[in-house]
Amino acid sequence: MSTTPVVDLPVAPGTSISRLRRDLTTALSSVGEDHLYDVQLVVTELVSNVLDHTPSRTGRLRVFHTLAPCLVVVEVHDSSPVEPVYGRSRLGENRGRGIVVVDRISREWGCRVVGDGKTVFAVVDCTG
């Protein structure tokens, strides 16, 4: 796995999800369209979690890409120690399925406690 991210951006109020999607399209130009869409969806969900669920509403997005095998690793770090909740929203009935979506799209996902915060990661397989 490359240790140099192809995307490394701050997450803060006002972060444009559409801009993030365009940045991913440029950074992952060798990834097929269906896999790129999966990565964009994972990034949207994980970044939205930071903006919606953390007190500071700030964090950092890093995306790594390997070619053999083709994998895209999405990491979103924030300063909240609260781990994501699978399938249940803290914001109401019509929300809260983002981690379920991440789980279904990703080869694997998880959360690592880092200091007084956490990094939520997801691995998207882009082979085939």
N, C-alpha and C positions, 0 to 999 in steps of 0.2 A: 504494500500500500504506500502510495506517495505520501510523504509528510508535508508536502506543500499544497495548501488548499487552492483550488481553482476559483473559489469564491470565498472571500473573507470580509464580511461587512457587519457594521453595527446594526442592532435592532433597537428602535426607539419609537415613541409616539410620532406619527407622521411617516413612518416607513411605508413606502409604496410597494404593495405586493405585486402590482403589475410591473414595476421596475425590477423587482427581484426576479420575476419570471423572464424578463428580457435579458437580464444579466446571466441567468442560467442557460438560456438559449445560446448565447454567445460563448460562454465558458464550456458548454458541453456539446459543441457543434458536431462531434463525431458520434454522439449517442442517437440512436433511432428515435423517431418521433413519438412512438408509444411509450418508450422508456423515459424520454424527456418529460412527457406529460406526467408520468408517475412521480418523477423527481420533483417537478413543480408542485404537484399536489401535496407531497410530503412536506416540502419547504413551507408551503402556504399554511398547512395545519400546525407545524411546529412553531413557526414564527407567530402565528395568531395566538397560540397558547401563551407565549411570552407577553404579548400585547394585552391579552384579555385577563390573564390569571396571576401575573406577578405584581407585587406592590410597586416596584420601580418601573415596570413596563419597559425595561431595557435588557439587552443581552447582546449576544454575538452569534452570527451565522457563519459556519464554515462548511464548505462542500469540498470533498476529495473525490478524485476519479482515478481508477486504474483501468488499464486496457486488457490485461490478461490475468485473470478473467475480468470481463467488463463489470465493474462494480462502481456505484456511486454511494458515498457515505455522507450523510447529512448530519451535522452536529449543531445544536443550538444550546448555548450556555446562557444561564441567567443567575441572578443572585438569590433566588428563592429556594429554600430547601424542600419545598412541597413538591412531591412527585406527581406526574400526570395521573389522572384517574381514567381508567379504562371504561368507556361506555356510559359514563354518568356525568352530567353537567353541573357545575356550581352556578351557572348563569341562567338556567331555566330549561324547560321541557324541549325546546326546539334546537338546542345546542348540545354539544358534549360527545359527539361521535367521532371527533377528529382522530383520536388515538386508535379507535376501531378501524378507521380508514387506513391509517399508517400501518397498523398491524397486518391488514389484508394485502397491502401493496408491497410491503417490505419483506425481504428475506428474513430479517430480524430487526428488532428495535429494543431499546432499553434506556435506562437512566443510571447515570453514575453521579454519586454525590461527590462534589469537588469543593473542599473548604466549606464555606457556609452557603454554597449554591449547588447547582446541578448542571449536568450536560445531558440532554436528551438526544439520542442518536437513532438513526435508521439507516439500514443498508438496502439499497435497491439494486437488484441483479439486472444488468442490461445486456445479458448474453441472449442470443437467439432472436 
